[in-house]
Amino acid sequence: MYCVKCGKRIADGVSYCNYCGAKQAGASARPEPANFGGVQTNNAQGNNLNAPVDRGGIGWWLLGFITSWIAIILFVIWHDQYPKRSKSILSGFIASIIIGVIVSVLFFIFMPKIMEWLLDRQMSQLNN
């Protein structure tokens, strides 16, 4: 049988898990993983091996960064089913907002100086 808390294999009929110390409910403890035709459908933790793989990654981060509003919609749709993927999308969205704010601030700080430099340069060319 398997521990009801940590999912590790323990001896049949024990009251407590040797690994995590969780009290076992005897008959209500998790049964052996299903095995149909040599294909195991559950692992020791009870996770379905046929479930879609949820991996975050740079691709999902880029999606959140480039397509901000789509990222918010996907986050809302996927936050329960694909938590890692939705976290990557959300972090990309947040990064795009932060970088956008930084670029805007830098634009407003340096643009007047750039415009002044360009006007001075154009005036000096007209005077020559």
CYANA upper distance limits for C-alpha pairs under 8 A (distance plus 0.5 A):
  1 MET  CA      9 ARG  CA      6.42
  1 MET  CA     10 ILE  CA      6.25
  1 MET  CA     11 ALA  CA      6.83
  1 MET  CA     12 ASP  CA      5.93
  1 MET  CA     29 ALA  CA      7.55
  1 MET  CA     30 ARG  CA      7.01
  1 MET  CA     31 PRO  CA      6.36
  1 MET  CA     32 GLU  CA      6.43
  2 TYR  CA      7 GLY  CA      5.83
  2 TYR  CA      8 LYS  CA      5.91
  2 TYR  CA      9 ARG  CA      4.91
  2 TYR  CA     10 ILE  CA      6.00
  2 TYR  CA     29 ALA  CA      7.32
  2 TYR  CA     30 ARG  CA      6.07
  2 TYR  CA     31 PRO  CA      7.24
  2 TYR  CA     32 GLU  CA      7.51
  2 TYR  CA     44 ALA  CA      7.66
  3 CYS  CA      7 GLY  CA      5.11
  3 CYS  CA      8 LYS  CA      5.96
  3 CYS  CA      9 ARG  CA      6.88
  3 CYS  CA     10 ILE  CA      6.89
  3 CYS  CA     17 CYS  CA      6.58
  3 CYS  CA     22 ALA  CA      8.05
  3 CYS  CA     24 GLN  CA      7.29
  3 CYS  CA     29 ALA  CA      7.26
  3 CYS  CA     30 ARG  CA      7.25
  4 VAL  CA     22 ALA  CA      8.07
  4 VAL  CA     24 GLN  CA      6.98
  4 VAL  CA     25 ALA  CA      8.44
  4 VAL  CA     29 ALA  CA      6.15
  4 VAL  CA     30 ARG  CA      6.28
  5 LYS  CA     20 CYS  CA      8.20
  5 LYS  CA     22 ALA  CA      6.86
  6 CYS  CA     19 TYR  CA      8.44
  6 CYS  CA     20 CYS  CA      7.21
  6 CYS  CA     45 GLN  CA      7.31
  7 GLY  CA     44 ALA  CA      6.06
  7 GLY  CA     45 GLN  CA      4.77
  7 GLY  CA     46 GLY  CA      7.42
  8 LYS  CA     19 TYR  CA      8.08
  8 LYS  CA     44 ALA  CA      6.72
  8 LYS  CA     45 GLN  CA      7.38
  9 ARG  CA     44 ALA  CA      7.66
 10 ILE  CA     14 VAL  CA      8.05
 10 ILE  CA     17 CYS  CA      7.13
 10 ILE  CA     18 ASN  CA      7.74
 13 GLY  CA     26 GLY  CA      6.49
 14 VAL  CA     24 GLN  CA      7.54
 14 VAL  CA     26 GLY  CA      7.76
 15 SER  CA     23 LYS  CA      6.28
 15 SER  CA     24 GLN  CA      5.53
 15 SER  CA     25 ALA  CA      7.67
 15 SER  CA     26 GLY  CA      7.36
 16 TYR  CA     21 GLY  CA      5.99
 16 TYR  CA     22 ALA  CA      5.97
 16 TYR  CA     23 LYS  CA      4.96
 16 TYR  CA     24 GLN  CA      5.89
 17 CYS  CA     21 GLY  CA      5.15
 17 CYS  CA     22 ALA  CA      5.84
 17 CYS  CA     23 LYS  CA      7.08
 17 CYS  CA     24 GLN  CA      7.42
 24 GLN  CA     29 ALA  CA      6.71
 25 ALA  CA     29 ALA  CA      5.91
 33 PRO  CA     40 GLN  CA      7.61
 33 PRO  CA     41 THR  CA      7.70
 33 PRO  CA     42 ASN  CA      5.83
 33 PRO  CA     43 ASN  CA      6.94
 33 PRO  CA     44 ALA  CA      7.31
 33 PRO  CA     46 GLY  CA      7.58
 34 ALA  CA     40 GLN  CA      6.52
 34 ALA  CA     41 THR  CA      6.36
 34 ALA  CA     42 ASN  CA      6.68
 35 ASN  CA     39 VAL  CA      6.12
 35 ASN  CA     40 GLN  CA      4.94
 35 ASN  CA     41 THR  CA      6.78
 35 ASN  CA     42 ASN  CA      8.46
 36 PHE  CA     40 GLN  CA      6.94
 36 PHE  CA     41 THR  CA      8.07
 40 GLN  CA     49 LEU  CA      8.04
 41 THR  CA     48 ASN  CA      6.25
 41 THR  CA     49 LEU  CA      5.77
 41 THR  CA     50 ASN  CA      6.88
 42 ASN  CA     46 GLY  CA      5.80
 42 ASN  CA     47 ASN  CA      5.79
 42 ASN  CA     48 ASN  CA      5.12
 42 ASN  CA     49 LEU  CA      6.00
 43 ASN  CA     47 ASN  CA      6.07
 43 ASN  CA     48 ASN  CA      7.33
 43 ASN  CA     49 LEU  CA      7.27
 54 ASP  CA     82 TYR  CA      5.93
 54 ASP  CA     83 PRO  CA      7.79
 54 ASP  CA     84 LYS  CA      6.62
 54 ASP  CA     85 ARG  CA      6.69
 55 ARG  CA     82 TYR  CA      8.40
 55 ARG  CA     84 LYS  CA      6.11
 55 ARG  CA     85 ARG  CA      6.13
 56 GLY  CA     60 TRP  CA      7.03
 56 GLY  CA     61 TRP  CA      8.37
 56 GLY  CA     84 LYS  CA      5.19
 56 GLY  CA     85 ARG  CA      4.68
 56 GLY  CA     86 SER  CA      7.94
 56 GLY  CA     87 LYS  CA      7.59
 56 GLY  CA     88 SER  CA      5.86
 57 GLY  CA     61 TRP  CA      6.76
 57 GLY  CA     85 ARG  CA      7.64
 57 GLY  CA     88 SER  CA      6.75
 58 ILE  CA     62 LEU  CA      6.48
 58 ILE  CA     88 SER  CA      7.94
 59 GLY  CA     63 LEU  CA      6.76
 60 TRP  CA     64 GLY  CA      6.81
 60 TRP  CA     85 ARG  CA      6.97
 60 TRP  CA     86 SER  CA      8.41
 60 TRP  CA     88 SER  CA      6.13
 60 TRP  CA     89 ILE  CA      5.68
 60 TRP  CA     92 GLY  CA      8.15
 61 TRP  CA     65 PHE  CA      6.65
 61 TRP  CA     88 SER  CA      5.31
 61 TRP  CA     89 ILE  CA      5.31
 61 TRP  CA     90 LEU  CA      7.95
 61 TRP  CA     91 SER  CA      6.98
 61 TRP  CA     92 GLY  CA      4.88
 61 TRP  CA     93 PHE  CA      8.11
 62 LEU  CA     66 ILE  CA      6.44
 62 LEU  CA     89 ILE  CA      7.97
 62 LEU  CA     92 GLY  CA      6.51
 63 LEU  CA     67 THR  CA      6.24
 63 LEU  CA     68 SER  CA      8.22
 63 LEU  CA     71 ALA  CA      7.23
 63 LEU  CA     89 ILE  CA      6.92
 63 LEU  CA     92 GLY  CA      7.61
 64 GLY  CA     68 SER  CA      5.91
 64 GLY  CA     70 ILE  CA      7.94
 64 GLY  CA     71 ALA  CA      5.18
 64 GLY  CA     72 ILE  CA      8.30
 64 GLY  CA     88 SER  CA      7.95
 64 GLY  CA     89 ILE  CA      4.83
 64 GLY  CA     90 LEU  CA      6.63
 64 GLY  CA     91 SER  CA      7.66
 64 GLY  CA     92 GLY  CA      4.89
 64 GLY  CA     93 PHE  CA      5.02
 64 GLY  CA     96 SER  CA      8.37
 65 PHE  CA     71 ALA  CA      8.41
 65 PHE  CA     89 ILE  CA      8.01
 65 PHE  CA     91 SER  CA      8.49
 65 PHE  CA     92 GLY  CA      4.78
 65 PHE  CA     93 PHE  CA      5.23
 65 PHE  CA     94 ILE  CA      8.06
 65 PHE  CA     95 ALA  CA      7.05
 65 PHE  CA     96 SER  CA      5.48
 66 ILE  CA     92 GLY  CA      8.47
 66 ILE  CA     93 PHE  CA      8.26
 66 ILE  CA     96 SER  CA      7.85
 67 THR  CA     71 ALA  CA      6.58
 67 THR  CA     93 PHE  CA      8.36
 68 SER  CA     72 ILE  CA      6.99
 68 SER  CA     93 PHE  CA      5.92
 68 SER  CA     96 SER  CA      8.05
 69 TRP  CA     73 ILE  CA      6.96
 70 ILE  CA     74 LEU  CA      6.64
 71 ALA  CA     75 PHE  CA      6.49
 71 ALA  CA     89 ILE  CA      6.31
 71 ALA  CA     90 LEU  CA      7.20
 71 ALA  CA     93 PHE  CA      7.09
 72 ILE  CA     76 VAL  CA      6.77
 72 ILE  CA     89 ILE  CA      8.44
 72 ILE  CA     90 LEU  CA      7.53
 72 ILE  CA     93 PHE  CA      8.15
 73 ILE  CA     77 ILE  CA      6.78
 74 LEU  CA     78 TRP  CA      6.32
 74 LEU  CA     86 SER  CA      7.55
 74 LEU  CA     89 ILE  CA      8.34
 75 PHE  CA     79 HIS  CA      5.89
 75 PHE  CA     86 SER  CA      5.39
 75 PHE  CA     87 LYS  CA      8.03
 75 PHE  CA     89 ILE  CA      7.22
 75 PHE  CA     90 LEU  CA      7.03
 78 TRP  CA     82 TYR  CA      5.71
 78 TRP  CA     83 PRO  CA      7.32
 78 TRP  CA     85 ARG  CA      8.24
 78 TRP  CA     86 SER  CA      6.38
 79 HIS  CA     83 PRO  CA      5.48
 79 HIS  CA     86 SER  CA      5.92
 79 HIS  CA     87 LYS  CA      8.10
 82 TYR  CA     86 SER  CA      6.56
 83 PRO  CA     87 LYS  CA      6.48
 84 LYS  CA     88 SER  CA      6.80
 85 ARG  CA     89 ILE  CA      6.85
 86 SER  CA     90 LEU  CA      6.55
 87 LYS  CA     91 SER  CA      6.59
 88 SER  CA     92 GLY  CA      6.72
 89 ILE  CA     93 PHE  CA      6.77
 90 LEU  CA     94 ILE  CA      6.68
 91 SER  CA     95 ALA  CA      6.57
 92 GLY  CA     96 SER  CA      6.69
 93 PHE  CA     97 ILE  CA      6.90
 94 ILE  CA     98 ILE  CA      6.73
 95 ALA  CA     99 ILE  CA      6.53
 96 SER  CA    100 GLY  CA      6.43
 97 ILE  CA    101 VAL  CA      6.72
 98 ILE  CA    102 ILE  CA      6.75
 99 ILE  CA    103 VAL  CA      6.59
100 GLY  CA    104 SER  CA      6.61
101 VAL  CA    105 VAL  CA      6.65
102 ILE  CA    106 LEU  CA      6.66
103 VAL  CA    107 PHE  CA      6.50
104 SER  CA    108 PHE  CA      6.80
105 VAL  CA    109 ILE  CA      6.67
106 LEU  CA    110 PHE  CA      6.47
106 LEU  CA    111 MET  CA      8.47
107 PHE  CA    111 MET  CA      5.89
108 PHE  CA    112 PRO  CA      7.77
109 ILE  CA    113 LYS  CA      8.40
110 PHE  CA    114 ILE  CA      6.71
111 MET  CA    115 MET  CA      6.51
112 PRO  CA    116 GLU  CA      6.58
113 LYS  CA    117 TRP  CA      6.64
114 ILE  CA    118 LEU  CA      6.63
115 MET  CA    119 LEU  CA      6.61
116 GLU  CA    120 ASP  CA      6.61
117 TRP  CA    121 ARG  CA      6.60
118 LEU  CA    122 GLN  CA      6.61
119 LEU  CA    123 MET  CA      6.52
120 ASP  CA    124 SER  CA      6.57
121 ARG  CA    125 GLN  CA      6.77
122 GLN  CA    126 LEU  CA      6.76
123 MET  CA    127 ASN  CA      6.70
124 SER  CA    128 ASN  CA      6.85
